[in-house]
Amino acid sequence: MTDGNSMDAPGNDGDPHAPVLALIARAEEVLDAHPRTRGLTASLPRADMSPLRIALMGPYSAGKSMLVAALLRLPATAVGELVDAAPKTHEPTPYAWNGVQLVDLPGTLSGIDAHSDAARRGVRGADALMIVTTSELPGEAETEAILRTLDADGFADRCVVVVNKMNAENSDRDVVLDEMRGRLGSFADRVPIVLADARDYVDAVNDPALPAAQRESLWAESGIDPLKGELRRIIAPGVSGVRPRAQAFELIRVLEDAERQWVLNGEELRAVETAKKGEESIARARERALSGLERESEAVASRITTAGDRAASGVSEKDGAVPGHVARALQDELECAIAEFDARFDTLVRAEFDALVAEYGTGVPEPESWVNDLEAPDPTVDASSVDASPDDTSPLTHGVKEAAKRAAKESAAKAHQLLGKIADGGTGPGSAASAVVEKLSRNRVGQKVLDVGGKVSNGAGKFKPWGRTKAVGKVAGAAGKAQWALAVIGPLMDLSGVARDQSEWMGVNKRRKQMRKHFDEEAREQRTFLTAAGERYLSEWIDEVERSLDGLTEPGSRVETEREAALTAIRNLRGEAEKLVGPTR
């Protein structure tokens, strides 16, 4: 049986030390990689085939040294040298017994920190434990220490609890045993408890005047022989059967110490907190801007869809046409939707910029002006259908044809061509947009149209530095919006499909469905386009912000990166070691 100990499982090439020694070697590399943990490499357990070590742990005056004397059957003079009522044992003291070492540890709860520290080191270096208490039974602090040793330190299957001084006050053995089991809780069925009195045993060994019957009675009631039996059971597997598990638990404790070395304080902690605060501020700005972008893109899509419904509803059942005033209103609505998107998106990005400036000062880079580069398809009509067979002489057909011709050839195409020339012709000297700016800037009304918050002109008819470029960009952008809107409503004027339908009523309804479908598709495309363009714009600005704050956040980010990498490696090793030893409960 393996008792949950995976180190006993097959596949270890017959060497139970191999898995834990391999983990220890990896741990040494991880701990040696950073000055914070390099010193802990000396605490790692090593390959060791020396005799097993059984440490005696307990509070001072619990009789640990007397137990050693009893197990060794020391003569009276040696007992006197070994035992003292004061906390005499300052360091772990080894004694050879039955092929192993009994290690007498300094007493705990003595109020002497050095003794407690030495006792802790002795426990960590032990293969097995004798947990020693008295018939007065452990108090709360001692009970907590015992349970921590059994659980976190992993000694539950490698220890025996000795309740010493049982005959000193004629204690009821059954009551003491039940009370002690209660203190052990869930470990009561796994940890053997021996009721003993080491003083009685030593007296029986060293008092020659004692009658044989009384000597035998003291030996039997002292509990030393049952204690020897439990110790032999624990050490029966030998070094190869006991030590690998002990070393695995010590490896876990060293790795826990390594994690504590990465608890930050002072300047490093402040640097990490500063970096974290900066990262959170930037992430918050990005999140809010993206949320606003999604909201505003969806609003544009909704307005396009609504415009499609209005266009479909506006189709005349009399002649299948969309009234001119309806088409113009729809074009105005679409241009307005994009203009409002631009303004709102620019405002929300500006708000995030202002928030970052308030927090980190004027070193935060200002976002570039948002440019909405709409990609509008060319509005076209089916010319062949306009020039349909002359046999089709229906008044409605004729009217539709003429309307399609006029709209396509005289209005939509020319308007789209002109707007495209302005929007796509660049913003440099000699461009169409530049020519428009020249004309507008020659009168006061034009100057007011071009000026945006005093950023373009100086109020005296002259451009500020870069003002002309901004004005040209504004004109080109406005032309692009108008060109896009005209492209969206272009199908409203393509009525030739109505004339080809056998039924005028069916043609009108089909026309309405086509319009709704067209606007729905355009809504989806524009939502996707605006979202993608806005995300690219935000990404470029956020990258600039991060670079601008590097000097403030880089030291803390570097420490945190090192810390996370080290802790990840340490915790991974710790997880493997815990898996190796199996559950402690």
N, C-alpha and C positions, 0 to 999 in steps of 0.2 A: 504493500500500500504506500501511496505517496503522501497522504494526509494533506493534500492541497499544495505540496511542495514541488513545483515544476522542475527543481534542480535534480530531483530523483527520477525524472522521466527518462525514457529511452532516448537515444540520439545524442547523448553527451560524450560519446566515444569512451565510455567507461570511466571518465574522470569527472566526478561531481564538482570539482573546483573550476572546471573550464568555463562554464557560462558566466559565473560571477567575476572571474579574473579577466575575461574578455570585456565585460562592462566596466570594470575598474580601469583597464587600459584606455578605453574610450573616454572615461570621465577625466582621467589625467590630462588628456589632450584638450578637452573642453575647458577645464579649470585653468590650465596653464596658458590658455590663449589670451587671458586678460589679467592685468595687475590686481584687479579687485579680488580675484579668486585664486591667484597663483599660489598664495601661501597655504591654501587648503590641500594642495596636492600631497603634502607631508602627512596629512591625516588619513589619507586613503588606506584601506587595508591592503596588505601585500600577501603574496604567496607565503604560507607559513605552515610548517608541519611540526612545530613545537608542541609540547603537551597541552592538552585542553586546559582552559582557565575557568574555574568556578569562583565567582566573586560573591562575597557576603555583603549584602546591602541592607541597611537599616539605620534607625536613629542611634545616637550614642547611648551607651549604657543598656542596650538591648541584649548584650551578652554575646556579641559576634566573636570576640576573641576567646571567650570561654568555650564556645562551640568548636572553634579551631583546636583548642586544647583537648577537648573531649574526643574529637575525631582522630587526633594524633596520639591520644593516650599519653599526654605529657606528664612527667613526674611533677611533684609538688613544687620543687624549686623553679622549674621552667614555667609552671603556671603562674607563679608569683611575678616573674619577670614580664610575662606576656599580658597579664590582666591588670588593669588599673581602673578605678572608678571614674577618673577624669577622662575627657576625650583625648586619649594619649596617641592614638593612631593618626598620624598626619598625612601619610602617603600610603597608597596601596602596597601591602606587604604580602609577598607570596610564600606559601608553605607547600612542600611536596607531600602528596597523599595519594596512594593507590594509583600511581602512574599519571596523576594530573596535578595541577597547581590549585590550591585553595588560596584565594586572594582576599585578605582581610582589608576592607575599605574603611576610610575615616567615617565616623558617624554623621548622619544627616540630622537636621533640625537641632544642631548644637549652637546655632547662632554665630558660628565661625564660617565665613564665606569660603575661605581657603579649603576648609574641610569638605564643604558641599561640592566645590569645584573638583577637588581630587576624587571624591566619590563618584561624581558624574563621569569623569574620565575613565575610572576603573570599570564602571558599568559598560561603557562603550567598547572597552577592549576585552570584555568577557565573552566566553562561549556559552556559559550557562550561569544561573544565579541561585543563591540561597537568599530569599527575602526574609529577613529576621525581624520579628516583632516580639511583644511580650504578652503575658496573660491579661494585661490591662487593655490590650487590643489597640489597634491604630486609631488615632483621631482623624479628623477630616483631612488635614493637610497630608498626613502620612498615607491615608487611603488613596487620595488623588495621585500621589507619587507612585504607589504600587500599581494602580490601574494604568497609569501612563506607561510604566515599564512593561507591563504585560501586553498592552495594545500597540501603542506607537513604536515602542522599542522592540517589539516582536519576541518577547521572552516567554510567552504563554506556554509554549511547548518545550521550553528549556529551563524550567525553574521548579523550585519547591519552596513553599511557604513554611517557615519554622516559627511556631508560637513558643517562645522560650520562657523560662522561669515559671513553669506551670505549677511547681510544688511550693513555690515561695509563699503563696497565700491560700493554699488549699482550694484552688479554683475548681468549679464544677466543669469537668472536661467536656461533657456533652453540650453545655451552654456555651462554653468558649468556642467549641467547634462550629456550632450553628451560627454564632455571631460572626465568626471569621468568614464563613461561607457567604453570609449575607453581604459582607463588605466587598467580597470578590465579584459579586453580581454574576454576570454572564460567564465569567471565567471559573466559577466555582466547580464546575464539572470537569474542567480540563487541568486545573492546577492542584497537585496534591498538597495536603496540609498535614504537617507533622507536629504533634504536641510534644514538647521536649522540656527537659531541665538539665542543661549542661553541667551546672554546679553539682547536682546530685551524682552525675556520672563520674565527674572528676574526683569527687570525694570517695566514691566507691572504689575507684582505681587506686587512690593514694592513701587510704586509711587502713593500715594493716590490722588494727584492732577490731575492725568491723567483723561481726559474725558472718559466715558465708551466706546464710539465708537472707540476712539483711542486705548484703552486698548484691546478691542476685535480684532482690526486690528493687533496689535502687537502679540497677542497670536496666531492668525491664521497664520501670516506670519513667526512666529518663528520656526515652524515645530516640536515643542515639542510634540504636541498631536499625529501627525503621528508616531513620534519616539516611544511614549508609546505604540501605537498600534502594531508596529513591535516587540517590546520587549515582549509584552504579547503573541504574536503569537509564538515566539521562546520558551518561558517557559511554554506554554500551556500543553505539554505532561507531565510536572512535572519531579521530580527527576528521577523516574524510566524510563522515556522516553528519557531523555537528557543525564544523567550522564554516563550510560554505554558506550555510543559512545565516550564521552570525555575521559573516563578512558582508553578505547582501544587505542586511539591516543596517550595518554600519555605513555602507555605501549610501544608503538612503539618507541617513542622518547627515553625512558630509554634504550631500547635494542640497539638503534643506538649509545647511549653514551657508552654502554658496548662494542660494536664493536670497537669503537675508543680507548678503554682501551687496546686493543690488538695490537695497532700500535707499533711495536718494535723500539727501538733505542739503542744507546750506545753498551755496551758489549753484550747484548742479540742479538741485530741485527747482530753484527759481528759474533757471534757464529752460528746463523742460516745461515748466508751467507756462512760461512766456511763449514758447514754441507751440504748445498745445492751444493756448488762447488764440494765437495768430491763425493756426490752422482751422480752429473752430469758427473764427470770424470770417475767414475767406470762404469756408464751406457754407456758412450761413448765408453770406452774400450770394454765392453761386446758387444755392437752393432756392432762395427767395426770387432771384432773377429768373431762374428756369421755371419756377411755378407761375410767375407772372407772364412769362413768354407763352407757356402752354395755355393759360387762361385767355390771353389776348388773341392768340392764333385761332383758338376755338371760337372766339367772338367774331372774328372775320369770316370764318367758315360758316357760321350761323347766319350772318348777314347776307352772304352770297346765296345760301340756300333759300333764305326768305325772299331775296330778289328774284330767284327763279320762280318761286310760287307767284309772285306779283306779275312777272312777265307772262307766265302761263295763263293767269287769270285775265290778263289784259288782251289776250288774243280775241279779236272780233269774230263773232259767229257769222257775221254778215259777209265779210270778205277775207277772213283769215289773217288780217294784218294786226300788228301791234302799233297802236297810235304813237305818233312821234313824241308827244309829250311824255308818254309812259317810258319810252326808250331813253329819252334824255334824263328823266328822273332816276331811272335805274343806273345809268352811267354815272350820274352825280353821286348816287348812293354808294356805288362800288369805290369810286375815287375817295369818297369821304371815309369809307371803312378802312382803306389802306392808310390814309393820312392820319386817322385817329390811332390806328395801330402803331404807326411810327412814333407819334407823339407820346402815347402811353408807354410804349416799350422804352423809349429814350428816357422818360421820366422815372420809371422804376429802376433802370440801370443807374441813372444819376443819383437816385436816393441811396442805392447801395454804395456808390462812390463816396457820397457825403458821409455816410455812416463810418466807412473805413477811414476817411480823412479825420473825422472827429476822434477816432480811436488811436490812429497811428501818425497823424500829422500830414503835412502837405507833400511828403515824399511819396504818397500813394499816387500812381500815375492816373491821369484823367483818361477816361475811355474816349476813343475816337468817335467822331460823329457817326451815328447809325445811318447807313445807306441801304435803302430797300431796293435792290436791283431786281425788279420784277421781270420775269421771263414770259412775255406775252406771245402766243402764236399768231401768225398772220391770219386775219379774218378773210375767208374766201367764200365765193358762191359758185354754184355749179352753172357755168356759163352755157354749157350745152343744153341744160334744162331750160334756161331762159329763152334760148332760141328754139323752142319746141316746134313741133309740126304746125304749119299754118292752118291745118284742118281743125285744130282745137280753137274754136272761136267763142267759147263761153266768155261772157262779160267778166266773170270772176277771174277766169284764167288769164285773160288779157290784162286785167288790173294787177294781178299778182306779178305777172311777168314784168310789167312796166315798173312796178314798185321795186322789184328785185334789181332790175337794171339800174334804176336811179340810185338806189341805196348803195349797191355794190360799186358801181362805176363812178358815181359823182360824189359820194359822201364818204362811205366807210374806207374805201381804198385810199382816197386822197388824204383823208384825215390820218389814217394809220401810217401812210408813207411819210407825211410831214412830221408827225409825232415821233416816229421811229428815227427819222433823221436827226431830230433834236436830242432824243434820249440816247441814241447809240453812236452819235457822231463825236463823242469825246467832249472834254471840257477845256481843251487847250485853245490857244489863240487861233482864230480863223474857223473855229467850230460853229455849228449852227446855234448851239446853246450860248456861245460867247456873243454871237451876233444879236441874239434876243436881248441879252444883258445890256449890250451897248445901246440898243434902242430904248429899253425901259429906263436906263439910268439918265436919259436926257431930260426927263421931266420929274416933277415932285411926286406924282402918283406912282410912277415906276420905281422911284427910289424907295418909297414906303413899302411897296410890294416886295422889293428885294431885301430890304433890311430886316434882320431877325434879331431882335433884342439888342440893337446897337452894335452887333458883331461885324457887320459888313461895311457900313459907311460911317463917316465921322459927322454926319448931319449937315455937311456943307457941300454935298454933291460930289465928294471925293471918296474913293474907296480907302479903307484901312489896309495895312499890310495883310495879304492873303484874303482880303475881303472880296476881290473880284473872283478869285477861285471858288470861294464859298457860294457866291451868287450864281456863278455858272453851274455849280453842282446842284444848287437848288432848282434852277430852271430845268436841267436835264432830268432830275428826279421827278419833278412834277409832270414832265412830258411822258416819262416812263409809266407813271400811274394812269394817266389818261389813255395811253396806248394800250395798257393792259385792260382797262375797263372797257374800251371800245372792242377789244378782241373778245371779251367775255360776252358782251351783248350782241356781237356780230351775227350769231345765228338767228336773232330776232328778225333780221331783215332778209334772211334767206328763206323766202316764202315759196320758192319754186316747187318744193315738195308737196305743198298743198294742192297745187294745180294738177299734179299727176295722179292724185287720188280719184278713184271712181266716185266716191261719195264726198261731197263737200263737208258734210257734218263729221264723217269719219276722219277726214283730213285735218279738221280743226282740232279734234281730240288727240290725234296722233301728234300734231304739232305741239300741243301742250305737254304731252308726255316727254317728247324729245327735249323741250326746253327745260323741264324739271331735271331730267337726266343730265343734260349738259351742265346746268348750274351745280348739281350735286357733285359731279365729277370735278368741276372747277373748284368747289369748296374743299374737297379732299386734297386736291393738288396744292392749293394755296396754303392750306393748313400745314401740310408736310413741308412745303418750300419755306414758309416763314419760320417754322420751328427749326429746321435744319440751318437756315441762314442765321437765325438768332443764336443758336447753340455755338456755331463757329465764331460768331462775333464775341460772345461771352467768354468762350474758351481762350481766345487771343488776349482779351483784357485780363482775365484771371491769371493767365500765365505771366503777364507783365507785373501784376500786383504781387504774385509770389516771389518773383525775382527782386522786386523792390524791397521786400521785407526779409530777404535772405540774411542780411547782416544782423537782424534782430532775432530771427528764429533759427538760424543755422546751428549755433552752438547747442541749443537744447535739442534740436532735431537729431543732431549727431549722437548725443548722449543717449537719447531715447531709442535710436536705431540700434546702437550697440547693446543697450540694455535688453531690448526685445529679442535680439538675435541670441544673446547669451542665455536669457531665461528660457527661450524655446528649446535650446539644446539641453540645458540642465533638466528641464521638466520632462523632455522626451526620455532622457536617461533614467530619471527617477521613475517614470511610468514603466519602463522596461524592468527595472529592479523590483518594483512592487509586484509586477506580474510574475517575476521569477520566484519570489518568496510565497506568493499566494495570499489568500485572505488571512487576517490575524484573528478574526472572530469566528 
